């Protein structure tokens, strides 16, 4: 019998395909409203996995539209009782459940000052969805597993569609429409390799994930998925920062996963991989370009998307499914909450 976590991971092709039809009309309204209002900045409010989706969007808006984006500090509103003055800013609250009180506080404050607000949630009847001026609906169905998977990628898709329309980039929009088929290709062709990796890493206790640029949020999210399901000590770092101190923590044989897609950050990844080989780390290179797999490492070759900008939709699947399969070989029930809450109503 398939565990609930795997079932939800495998629902992503259909879930991602639905996001366009559910939201393209409201996304076009958001873009028109924001441009008419002279919006030049975006402020994201989110926590945890949702924050990782916002980091992906932060890169997209910068790369495609030259729009500076800030990752919000909701505690400024809820704990310190202060307001932030938003000028020419679109305020976006991202919450899977739509019940995060700190995210809601940011939206409420932005509304009071007449800003355009957007909610991205999987619950159109939630407080965050109802409070924002606009709502983008993930529409991926109920997510029961403690570890968020399909809500994460549908959040990414929602924000990516907003970036595509904002930047009037039809090529990127078409690329996004091809993502569900690439996700299906991953499940059809890579599961034996994922199972083999789960067996290899069944006794690991800690590890590091590295990436740079548009893939950096996947290092964060991949580490979180493996941590919360398998109780491992995992941490994601930007490749550029790992040179400056954190590499000192490694011992020979320590597992390090490097996300190295073909594209702008490939050279930086190759540089850190050479250093990792030098300290005798156990390196897995996650890539869609075989030349990234240097001697002294092993590789996991991803299905190739049209550009580096959509690779995160594919690379995250490895860490979602590896986390899932590792729980099975380790005898852990990933659907059992323990100390983790599915819905976090932080304030």
NORBELPE-V873765 format. One record per helix or strand of 3 or more residues. SS is the DSSP state (~ for helix, > for strand). FROM is the first residue (numbers start at 1). LEN is the number of residues. If there is no record, write none. Layout:
# NORBELPE-V873765
ss->SS from->FROM len->LEN
ss->SS from->FROM len->LEN
This chain:
# NORBELPE-V873765
ss->~ from->4 len->7
ss->~ from->12 len->25
ss->> from->41 len->5
ss->~ from->48 len->18
ss->> from->68 len->4
ss->~ from->75 len->4
ss->> from->89 len->6
ss->~ from->101 len->12
ss->> from->116 len->6
ss->~ from->127 len->5
ss->> from->134 len->4
ss->~ from->150 len->17
ss->~ from->170 len->20
ss->~ from->191 len->10
ss->> from->206 len->6
ss->~ from->213 len->18
ss->> from->233 len->6
ss->~ from->239 len->4
ss->~ from->246 len->4
ss->> from->255 len->5
ss->~ from->266 len->13
ss->> from->282 len->6
ss->~ from->290 len->3
ss->> from->298 len->4
ss->~ from->308 len->23
